[in-house]
C-alpha cells in the first residue's frame, strides 16, 4: 500500500512562490490518480488540484487557476504543487491524496481518495 509524505511547506510573503512535494512509498504509484487538498483554520478541507495517472489531465479549483500547478514524476514516485503569486488566503495545511480506483479521470471529491498524507503547513504573510 502506498504511503504519502508531504514536504515543502513554510512561511512565505504574499506574492512569493513555493513548491510542495508529496513522496509516495510502495509500488504502483503510476496507477494512482493524485490530488492536493487544503484546510485553513476553522474551515472545511477543500479541493485544490488533481492529476491523472499519466499526468496528461489536470484539474484545478477556480481559486488557484493560473497560480498553482500540479505535476508528477512517476519515475520518482512524487507529485508536486508549484505555488506562485501566493496570497494570504492560500494559508492552510496542504494534503496530498491518492485515488486507487479504476475511474478513467481523477476526481475532485475528497471522499473518493483512499490514502492521505499527514499534511504540510503553508503560511502566507500579508
Secondary structure, DSSP 8 states (H G I E B T S, - for coil): --EEEEE---EEETT--EEEEEEEESS-GGGSEEEEEEE-TTS--EEEEEE-SSS--EEE-TTTTTTEEEEEETTTTEEEEEE-S--GGG-EEEEEEEE-S--SS--S-GGG--EE---EEEEEE-
